[in-house]
């Protein structure tokens, strides 16, 4: 459905430009956008390779395991229905750590695997379980310690201080995550209080 919407927007935009005689400006914008996309991609590759390399070193040194161990008590409280040694728990912790370092591209595969494992616990039903909803809320907001992707984009466009957003990003993402958890818990409590079916 989203692909159809984007295609219709592109077709309508091109037709509108053709009618108004601005098709040359559209062509120029297309080529400029393509050029910028390549520039941003190259800039992002460098920073992502750097942080992924650091994460690999941290993994080999046991730092990620230590962070995972520290995070597990919190994750257990957030996902009480998930058994402590279930594969879903490992994927959830890994996803959260990758998001903390602003590595959304690295976090995505782990998030998908976490959802698959949570869906298995849910009996492969069409309705999302409580844990699946909670994970989606936390993954979407996700506390970010180092916004590597955004820093990469700022570096590509010549920012004088690309890392100056770290503090504000940490505060905003922390508040967003806390808000997401409270909203998730509120609606779960509201549903169960009204006699709704427990997931």
KOLLUMKOL-620824 format. One record per residue (C-alpha): residue in three letters; x, y, z. Coordinates in nm, 4 decimals. Layout:
BEGIN
<node code="ALA" px="X" py="Y" pz="Z"/>
...
//
This chain:
BEGIN
<node code="UNK" px="0.0000" py="0.0000" pz="0.0000"/>
<node code="UNK" px="0.2823" py="0.2417" pz="0.0887"/>
<node code="UNK" px="0.4521" py="0.1715" pz="-0.2469"/>
<node code="UNK" px="0.1288" py="0.2554" pz="-0.4288"/>
<node code="UNK" px="0.0960" py="0.5835" pz="-0.2355"/>
<node code="UNK" px="0.4563" py="0.6851" pz="-0.3201"/>
<node code="UNK" px="0.4078" py="0.5897" pz="-0.6860"/>
<node code="UNK" px="0.0846" py="0.7918" pz="-0.7098"/>
<node code="UNK" px="0.2527" py="1.0935" pz="-0.5483"/>
<node code="UNK" px="0.5394" py="1.0731" pz="-0.7996"/>
<node code="UNK" px="0.3026" py="1.0399" pz="-1.0966"/>
<node code="UNK" px="0.0824" py="1.3303" pz="-0.9807"/>
<node code="UNK" px="0.3911" py="1.5459" pz="-0.9165"/>
<node code="UNK" px="0.5376" py="1.4786" pz="-1.2627"/>
<node code="UNK" px="0.2019" py="1.5409" pz="-1.4338"/>
<node code="UNK" px="0.1580" py="1.8666" pz="-1.2398"/>
<node code="UNK" px="0.5097" py="1.9767" pz="-1.3394"/>
<node code="UNK" px="0.4418" py="1.8905" pz="-1.7047"/>
<node code="UNK" px="0.1194" py="2.0934" pz="-1.7072"/>
<node code="UNK" px="0.2879" py="2.3941" pz="-1.5405"/>
<node code="UNK" px="0.6003" py="2.3792" pz="-1.7555"/>
<node code="UNK" px="0.8391" py="2.3050" pz="-1.4674"/>
<node code="UNK" px="0.9487" py="1.9585" pz="-1.5771"/>
<node code="UNK" px="1.3106" py="2.0765" pz="-1.6104"/>
<node code="UNK" px="1.3140" py="2.1761" pz="-1.2436"/>
<node code="UNK" px="1.1791" py="1.8314" pz="-1.1540"/>
<node code="UNK" px="1.4559" py="1.6659" pz="-1.3569"/>
<node code="UNK" px="1.7178" py="1.8825" pz="-1.1849"/>
<node code="UNK" px="1.5731" py="1.7943" pz="-0.8421"/>
<node code="UNK" px="1.5772" py="1.4220" pz="-0.9275"/>
<node code="UNK" px="1.9455" py="1.4256" pz="-1.0258"/>
<node code="UNK" px="2.0382" py="1.6453" pz="-0.7292"/>
<node code="UNK" px="1.8526" py="1.4123" pz="-0.4925"/>
<node code="UNK" px="2.0224" py="1.1064" pz="-0.6425"/>
<node code="UNK" px="2.3638" py="1.2689" pz="-0.6024"/>
<node code="UNK" px="2.2936" py="1.3632" pz="-0.2401"/>
<node code="UNK" px="2.1666" py="1.0115" pz="-0.1676"/>
<node code="UNK" px="2.4971" py="0.8628" pz="-0.2867"/>
<node code="UNK" px="2.6967" py="1.1196" pz="-0.0850"/>
<node code="UNK" px="2.4978" py="1.0509" pz="0.2321"/>
<node code="UNK" px="2.5226" py="0.6729" pz="0.1815"/>
<node code="UNK" px="2.9028" py="0.6882" pz="0.1501"/>
<node code="UNK" px="2.9268" py="0.9083" pz="0.4589"/>
<node code="UNK" px="2.7003" py="0.6741" pz="0.6551"/>
<node code="UNK" px="2.8973" py="0.3660" pz="0.5483"/>
<node code="UNK" px="3.2152" py="0.5076" pz="0.7005"/>
<node code="UNK" px="3.0614" py="0.5926" pz="1.0382"/>
<node code="UNK" px="2.8605" py="0.2691" pz="1.0529"/>
<node code="UNK" px="3.1692" py="0.0604" pz="0.9734"/>
<node code="UNK" px="3.3532" py="0.2447" pz="1.2514"/>
<node code="UNK" px="3.0838" py="0.1860" pz="1.5153"/>
<node code="UNK" px="3.0114" py="-0.1701" pz="1.4037"/>
<node code="UNK" px="3.3842" py="-0.2364" pz="1.4332"/>
<node code="UNK" px="3.3843" py="-0.0943" pz="1.7863"/>
<node code="UNK" px="3.0828" py="-0.3083" pz="1.8719"/>
<node code="UNK" px="3.2643" py="-0.6164" pz="1.7409"/>
<node code="UNK" px="3.5655" py="-0.5322" pz="1.9576"/>
<node code="UNK" px="3.3320" py="-0.4763" pz="2.2541"/>
<node code="UNK" px="3.1683" py="-0.8123" pz="2.1837"/>
<node code="UNK" px="3.5034" py="-0.9937" pz="2.1695"/>
<node code="UNK" px="3.6132" py="-0.8198" pz="2.4901"/>
<node code="UNK" px="3.2942" py="-0.9261" pz="2.6672"/>
<node code="UNK" px="3.1627" py="-0.5715" pz="2.7081"/>
<node code="UNK" px="2.8375" py="-0.6438" pz="2.5234"/>
<node code="UNK" px="2.7782" py="-0.9497" pz="2.7415"/>
<node code="UNK" px="2.8361" py="-0.7322" pz="3.0475"/>
<node code="UNK" px="2.5913" py="-0.4707" pz="2.9175"/>
<node code="UNK" px="2.3444" py="-0.7472" pz="2.8395"/>
<node code="UNK" px="2.3801" py="-0.8837" pz="3.1927"/>
<node code="UNK" px="2.3194" py="-0.5358" pz="3.3364"/>
<node code="UNK" px="2.0184" py="-0.4830" pz="3.1102"/>
<node code="UNK" px="1.8548" py="-0.8221" pz="3.1718"/>
<node code="UNK" px="1.6930" py="-0.7348" pz="3.5089"/>
<node code="UNK" px="1.5288" py="-0.4315" pz="3.3456"/>
<node code="UNK" px="1.4297" py="-0.6300" pz="3.0365"/>
<node code="UNK" px="1.2769" py="-0.9048" pz="3.2548"/>
<node code="UNK" px="1.0578" py="-0.6444" pz="3.4225"/>
<node code="UNK" px="0.9519" py="-0.5016" pz="3.0868"/>
<node code="UNK" px="0.8801" py="-0.8449" pz="2.9380"/>
<node code="UNK" px="0.7517" py="-1.0634" pz="3.2258"/>
<node code="UNK" px="0.5895" py="-1.3147" pz="2.9873"/>
<node code="UNK" px="0.9208" py="-1.3997" pz="2.8162"/>
<node code="UNK" px="1.1240" py="-1.6789" pz="2.9833"/>
<node code="UNK" px="1.4697" py="-1.5499" pz="3.0944"/>
<node code="UNK" px="1.6652" py="-1.7943" pz="2.8751"/>
<node code="UNK" px="1.4409" py="-1.7691" pz="2.5692"/>
<node code="UNK" px="1.6136" py="-1.6613" pz="2.2426"/>
<node code="UNK" px="1.3771" py="-1.3629" pz="2.2223"/>
<node code="UNK" px="1.5399" py="-1.2147" pz="2.5332"/>
<node code="UNK" px="1.8854" py="-1.2198" pz="2.3725"/>
<node code="UNK" px="1.7588" py="-1.0556" pz="2.0539"/>
<node code="UNK" px="1.5728" py="-0.7891" pz="2.2539"/>
<node code="UNK" px="1.8834" py="-0.7004" pz="2.4566"/>
<node code="UNK" px="2.1029" py="-0.6945" pz="2.1429"/>
<node code="UNK" px="1.8509" py="-0.4716" pz="1.9644"/>
<node code="UNK" px="1.8388" py="-0.2299" pz="2.2569"/>
<node code="UNK" px="2.2199" py="-0.2075" pz="2.2787"/>
<node code="UNK" px="2.2528" py="-0.1429" pz="1.9034"/>
<node code="UNK" px="1.9868" py="0.1299" pz="1.9271"/>
<node code="UNK" px="2.1710" py="0.2871" pz="2.2212"/>
<node code="UNK" px="2.4690" py="0.3411" pz="1.9912"/>
<node code="UNK" px="2.2482" py="0.4823" pz="1.7157"/>
<node code="UNK" px="2.3062" py="0.1840" pz="1.4864"/>
<node code="UNK" px="1.9528" py="0.1497" pz="1.3538"/>
<node code="UNK" px="2.0660" py="-0.0538" pz="1.0528"/>
<node code="UNK" px="2.2393" py="-0.3043" pz="1.2808"/>
<node code="UNK" px="1.9462" py="-0.3097" pz="1.5231"/>
<node code="UNK" px="1.6836" py="-0.3852" pz="1.2587"/>
<node code="UNK" px="1.7756" py="-0.7517" pz="1.1884"/>
<node code="UNK" px="1.7883" py="-0.8234" pz="1.5632"/>
<node code="UNK" px="1.4537" py="-0.6499" pz="1.6095"/>
<node code="UNK" px="1.2974" py="-0.8634" pz="1.3369"/>
<node code="UNK" px="1.4371" py="-1.1813" pz="1.4957"/>
<node code="UNK" px="1.3066" py="-1.0689" pz="1.8357"/>
<node code="UNK" px="0.9594" py="-1.0169" pz="1.6897"/>
<node code="UNK" px="0.9699" py="-1.3598" pz="1.5240"/>
<node code="UNK" px="1.0622" py="-1.5256" pz="1.8545"/>
<node code="UNK" px="0.7956" py="-1.3266" pz="2.0432"/>
<node code="UNK" px="0.5404" py="-1.4321" pz="1.7832"/>
<node code="UNK" px="0.6357" py="-1.7964" pz="1.8408"/>
<node code="UNK" px="0.5683" py="-1.7463" pz="2.2120"/>
<node code="UNK" px="0.2375" py="-1.5901" pz="2.1094"/>
<node code="UNK" px="0.1436" py="-1.9052" pz="1.9166"/>
<node code="UNK" px="0.1821" py="-1.7306" pz="1.5780"/>
<node code="UNK" px="-0.1485" py="-1.5516" pz="1.6304"/>
<node code="UNK" px="-0.2669" py="-1.2597" pz="1.4161"/>
<node code="UNK" px="-0.3059" py="-1.0399" pz="1.7274"/>
<node code="UNK" px="0.0120" py="-0.8974" pz="1.8834"/>
<node code="UNK" px="0.0938" py="-1.0080" pz="2.2363"/>
<node code="UNK" px="0.1648" py="-0.7741" pz="2.5257"/>
<node code="UNK" px="0.5403" py="-0.8344" pz="2.4840"/>
<node code="UNK" px="0.5269" py="-0.7602" pz="2.1100"/>
<node code="UNK" px="0.3493" py="-0.4289" pz="2.1707"/>
<node code="UNK" px="0.5956" py="-0.3349" pz="2.4459"/>
<node code="UNK" px="0.8944" py="-0.4220" pz="2.2305"/>
<node code="UNK" px="0.7617" py="-0.2171" pz="1.9384"/>
<node code="UNK" px="0.7064" py="0.0847" pz="2.1657"/>
<node code="UNK" px="1.0571" py="0.0626" pz="2.3155"/>
<node code="UNK" px="1.2239" py="-0.0091" pz="1.9804"/>
<node code="UNK" px="1.0525" py="0.2896" pz="1.8196"/>
<node code="UNK" px="1.1522" py="0.5327" pz="2.0950"/>
<node code="UNK" px="1.4840" py="0.3676" pz="2.2015"/>
<node code="UNK" px="1.7265" py="0.5510" pz="2.4288"/>
<node code="UNK" px="2.0231" py="0.6660" pz="2.2173"/>
<node code="UNK" px="2.3601" py="0.7315" pz="2.3800"/>
<node code="UNK" px="2.5471" py="0.8063" pz="2.0569"/>
<node code="UNK" px="2.3347" py="0.8951" pz="1.7476"/>
<node code="UNK" px="2.5942" py="0.7607" pz="1.5023"/>
<node code="UNK" px="2.3714" py="0.7811" pz="1.1935"/>
<node code="UNK" px="2.2702" py="1.1438" pz="1.2563"/>
<node code="UNK" px="2.6300" py="1.2405" pz="1.3339"/>
<node code="UNK" px="2.7314" py="1.0850" pz="1.0014"/>
<node code="UNK" px="2.4717" py="1.2915" pz="0.8113"/>
<node code="UNK" px="2.5838" py="1.6103" pz="0.9902"/>
<node code="UNK" px="2.9469" py="1.5339" pz="0.9002"/>
<node code="UNK" px="2.8500" py="1.4790" pz="0.5357"/>
<node code="UNK" px="2.6879" py="1.8226" pz="0.5200"/>
<node code="UNK" px="2.9885" py="1.9923" pz="0.6811"/>
<node code="UNK" px="2.8589" py="2.0559" pz="1.0322"/>
<node code="UNK" px="3.1123" py="2.2458" pz="1.2458"/>
<node code="UNK" px="3.0245" py="2.0323" pz="1.5503"/>
<node code="UNK" px="2.8484" py="1.7129" pz="1.4386"/>
<node code="UNK" px="2.8603" py="1.5614" pz="1.7877"/>
<node code="UNK" px="2.6941" py="1.8513" pz="1.9697"/>
<node code="UNK" px="2.3550" py="1.6781" pz="1.9449"/>
<node code="UNK" px="2.4580" py="1.3868" pz="2.1704"/>
<node code="UNK" px="2.3304" py="1.5467" pz="2.4932"/>
<node code="UNK" px="1.9967" py="1.6626" pz="2.3553"/>
<node code="UNK" px="1.9453" py="1.3322" pz="2.1725"/>
<node code="UNK" px="2.0072" py="1.1391" pz="2.4956"/>
<node code="UNK" px="1.7567" py="1.3507" pz="2.6900"/>
<node code="UNK" px="1.4913" py="1.3434" pz="2.4152"/>
<node code="UNK" px="1.5246" py="0.9691" pz="2.3505"/>
<node code="UNK" px="1.5228" py="0.8902" pz="2.7248"/>
<node code="UNK" px="1.2044" py="1.0936" pz="2.7758"/>
<node code="UNK" px="1.0529" py="0.9295" pz="2.4665"/>
<node code="UNK" px="1.1313" py="0.5805" pz="2.5966"/>
<node code="UNK" px="0.9961" py="0.6556" pz="2.9442"/>
<node code="UNK" px="0.6811" py="0.7988" pz="2.7864"/>
<node code="UNK" px="0.6413" py="0.4935" pz="2.5602"/>
<node code="UNK" px="0.6723" py="0.2562" pz="2.8588"/>
<node code="UNK" px="0.4198" py="0.4519" pz="3.0660"/>
<node code="UNK" px="0.1691" py="0.4684" pz="2.7786"/>
<node code="UNK" px="0.2173" py="0.0970" pz="2.7074"/>
<node code="UNK" px="0.1610" py="0.0065" pz="3.0742"/>
<node code="UNK" px="-0.1341" py="0.2438" pz="3.1069"/>
<node code="UNK" px="-0.3243" py="0.0938" pz="2.8151"/>
<node code="UNK" px="-0.2424" py="-0.2599" pz="2.9300"/>
<node code="UNK" px="-0.3718" py="-0.1753" pz="3.2794"/>
<node code="UNK" px="-0.6808" py="-0.0065" pz="3.1325"/>
<node code="UNK" px="-0.7602" py="-0.3093" pz="2.9144"/>
<node code="UNK" px="-0.7185" py="-0.5606" pz="3.1968"/>
<node code="UNK" px="-0.9145" py="-0.3416" pz="3.4391"/>
<node code="UNK" px="-1.2104" py="-0.3372" pz="3.2017"/>
<node code="UNK" px="-1.2004" py="-0.7166" pz="3.1918"/>
<node code="UNK" px="-1.0183" py="-0.7426" pz="2.8600"/>
<node code="UNK" px="-0.8494" py="-1.0667" pz="2.7629"/>
<node code="UNK" px="-0.4912" py="-1.1001" pz="2.8801"/>
<node code="UNK" px="-0.2531" py="-1.1587" pz="2.5873"/>
//
